[in-house]
Amino acid sequence: MSQKKTSEDIHIQEQEAIRVATPSLFKVLMHNDDYTTMEFVVDVLEEVFHKSPTDAHRIMLCIHSEGTGVCGTFPHEIAETKIARVHRMARQAGFPLRCSLEEA
């Protein structure tokens, strides 16, 4: 025997489309000053931004010659955390090193 399906037997299950937005990214910029040593800048780039010695040296030279250099691109909270860490390290070492962020 075959059974006939009626509209009462059919259940439609709706699914909501969930869209996950990727977070906005921000560039962390390091600014040149007349007091912070090049060696300290390289150390910070290696420790905080996990740059290789070669990349850290290249970024440091960019900061020195152009006034600013891009340390990396991160979501807002991570960028702010890295900037705070750089500022804390610089103050502890007695340097006025400054970082800022800019929307990528």
Phi and psi in degrees as a GROMACS rama.xvg file:
@    title "Ramachandran Plot"
@    xaxis  label "Phi"
@    yaxis  label "Psi"
@TYPE xy
-100.956  145.202  SER-2
-105.811  139.691  GLN-3
-92.5289  131.71  LYS-4
-87.4332  133.975  LYS-5
-104.696  170.588  THR-6
-64.6376  -20.7034  SER-7
-74.5255  -23.5705  GLU-8
-83.9637  -17.7348  ASP-9
-94.5959  125.395  ILE-10
-114.815  126.736  HIS-11
-99.8724  127.833  ILE-12
-107.334  119.289  GLN-13
-93.8745  143.261  GLU-14
-119.488  136.362  GLN-15
-83.5764  136.925  GLU-16
-79.8677  121.194  ALA-17
-103.361  121.77  ILE-18
-108.564  127.611  ARG-19
-105.072  118.293  VAL-20
-85.5922  137.568  ALA-21
-75.5855  143.644  THR-22
-69.0352  151.272  PRO-23
-65.0119  145.105  SER-24
-106.901  148.907  LEU-25
-130.645  139.181  PHE-26
-84.8646  135.701  LYS-27
-94.9962  120.809  VAL-28
-107.133  137.264  LEU-29
-108.402  136.436  MET-30
-106.214  144.341  HIS-31
-74.6172  147.656  ASN-32
-144.072  171.855  ASP-33
-89.7262  3.96785  ASP-34
-120.112  -36.732  TYR-35
-69.5616  132.079  THR-36
-75.3872  152.578  THR-37
-62.25  -36.972  MET-38
-63.6532  -40.4335  GLU-39
-64.9382  -41.4243  PHE-40
-60.6495  -44.9466  VAL-41
-61.3495  -44.2539  VAL-42
-59.836  -43.0068  ASP-43
-64.4174  -43.6019  VAL-44
-61.6809  -37.9861  LEU-45
-71.949  -43.8651  GLU-46
-77.9323  -48.1154  GLU-47
-84.1942  -40.4768  VAL-48
-103.559  2.17497  PHE-49
55.7902  41.3351  HIS-50
-85.9065  149.244  LYS-51
-69.9985  159.729  SER-52
-54.8811  -38.7285  PRO-53
-65.9695  -47.466  THR-54
-65.0069  -40.4047  ASP-55
-61.769  -41.8619  ALA-56
-65.7906  -42.051  HIS-57
-62.5103  -45.0391  ARG-58
-65.1845  -41.2938  ILE-59
-59.7982  -43.0416  MET-60
-65.5429  -35.9805  LEU-61
-63.7191  -45.0906  CYS-62
-60.0912  -44.8191  ILE-63
-64.7734  -42.1932  HIS-64
-88.2811  -32.198  SER-65
-105.847  -10.1306  GLU-66
97.5907  -27.5761  GLY-67
-146.395  159.452  THR-68
-147.483  148.583  GLY-69
-87.1278  121.964  VAL-70
-88.5002  -24.8054  CYS-71
164.539  172.529  GLY-72
-124.344  127.511  THR-73
-145.265  161.36  PHE-74
-60.1435  156.509  PRO-75
-51.6613  -50.486  HIS-76
-63.5588  -39.5584  GLU-77
-67.9679  -41.7443  ILE-78
-60.7793  -44.8674  ALA-79
-62.8711  -39.3398  GLU-80
-64.2653  -43.228  THR-81
-65.529  -40.6906  LYS-82
-62.4125  -44.8604  ILE-83
-61.2616  -39.3366  ALA-84
-65.2788  -42.7967  ARG-85
-61.6288  -46.6795  VAL-86
-61.7509  -40.8721  HIS-87
-63.7532  -46.6851  ARG-88
-61.2913  -42.2082  MET-89
-65.6098  -43.4036  ALA-90
-64.9886  -39.8884  ARG-91
-64.1659  -31.5844  GLN-92
-89.364  -3.71947  ALA-93
83.0064  23.6731  GLY-94
-111.235  150.026  PHE-95
-91.7692  22.4018  PRO-96
-51.7182  136.008  LEU-97
-130.499  140.357  ARG-98
-123.358  156.832  CYS-99
-143.988  172.54  SER-100
-125.69  154.559  LEU-101
-142.266  137.402  GLU-102
-62.4061  133.397  GLU-103
